[in-house]
Amino acid sequence: MQSRKKKAFILAILTQILITALTSCKTLRPEEKKTIQIEASFPPPYDENGNQIVILEDDVVKMPLWYWLKITEFAVDVETNLKLQELKE
């Protein structure tokens, strides 16, 4: 008789603990994702007068250093955008 009472008591305690644990859980709200966008636009291949900046001469592409640096800045901005988007996900 004593062992039946112990078993019933233990089952009642376990049931109470499980019911409390299962009913007290809350679902978390979905996290809002904010996208970060760095403004990046490819530099135009024409200057303000409409002249071509990049020239092809004898199978060699020629361009001024300032234009090459603008292209490099664009590439860095695009890579930064991709890395930031990966970190946010």
C-alpha positions as CSV (number, residue, x, y, z in Angstrom):
1,M,0.0,0.0,0.0
2,Q,2.8,2.3,0.9
3,S,4.6,1.7,-2.4
4,R,1.4,2.5,-4.4
5,K,1.1,5.8,-2.6
6,K,4.7,6.6,-3.3
7,K,4.3,5.8,-7.0
8,A,1.1,7.8,-7.2
9,F,2.8,10.7,-5.3
10,I,5.8,10.6,-7.6
11,L,3.6,10.5,-10.7
12,A,1.5,13.4,-9.4
13,I,4.7,15.5,-8.8
14,L,6.1,14.7,-12.2
15,T,2.8,15.4,-13.9
16,Q,2.6,18.7,-12.1
17,I,6.2,19.7,-13.1
18,L,5.7,18.7,-16.7
19,I,2.3,20.6,-17.0
20,T,3.9,23.7,-15.4
21,A,6.9,23.5,-17.7
22,L,4.9,23.0,-20.9
23,T,2.2,25.6,-20.2
24,S,4.6,28.3,-19.1
25,C,6.6,28.4,-22.2
26,K,6.2,31.4,-24.6
27,T,6.9,31.6,-28.2
28,L,9.4,34.3,-29.1
29,R,8.3,37.0,-31.5
30,P,10.0,36.7,-34.8
31,E,13.1,38.9,-35.0
32,E,12.7,41.9,-37.3
33,K,15.5,42.0,-39.8
34,K,16.7,45.4,-40.8
35,T,18.6,45.5,-44.1
36,I,21.7,47.7,-44.4
37,Q,22.4,49.1,-47.8
38,I,25.5,51.0,-48.7
39,E,25.0,53.3,-51.7
40,A,27.0,51.9,-54.5
41,S,26.7,52.9,-58.2
42,F,29.1,52.0,-61.0
43,P,30.9,55.1,-62.2
44,P,29.7,56.2,-65.6
45,P,32.2,55.5,-68.5
46,Y,31.7,59.0,-69.9
47,D,32.8,62.3,-68.6
48,E,30.6,65.4,-68.3
49,N,31.4,66.4,-71.9
50,G,30.3,63.0,-73.2
51,N,33.8,61.8,-74.0
52,Q,34.7,58.2,-73.3
53,I,36.9,57.7,-70.3
54,V,38.0,54.2,-71.0
55,I,39.8,53.7,-74.3
56,L,40.8,50.6,-76.1
57,E,44.1,51.0,-78.0
58,D,46.1,48.2,-79.6
59,D,44.2,45.5,-77.5
60,V,45.1,47.5,-74.3
61,V,42.4,49.2,-72.2
62,K,43.5,52.6,-71.0
63,M,41.9,54.7,-68.3
64,P,42.9,57.5,-65.9
65,L,43.9,56.5,-62.4
66,W,41.0,58.4,-60.8
67,Y,38.5,56.4,-62.8
68,W,40.2,53.1,-61.8
69,L,40.0,54.1,-58.2
70,K,36.3,54.8,-58.5
71,I,35.8,51.3,-60.0
72,T,37.8,49.9,-57.0
73,E,35.6,51.8,-54.5
74,F,32.5,50.4,-56.2
75,A,33.8,46.9,-55.9
76,V,34.7,47.4,-52.2
77,D,31.2,48.8,-51.5
78,V,29.6,45.8,-53.2
79,E,31.7,43.3,-51.2
80,T,30.9,45.2,-48.0
81,N,27.2,45.0,-48.8
82,L,27.4,41.3,-49.2
83,K,29.3,40.8,-46.0
84,L,26.9,42.9,-44.0
85,Q,23.9,41.0,-45.4
86,E,25.5,37.7,-44.4
87,L,26.1,39.0,-40.9
88,K,22.5,40.1,-40.5
89,E,21.1,36.7,-41.5
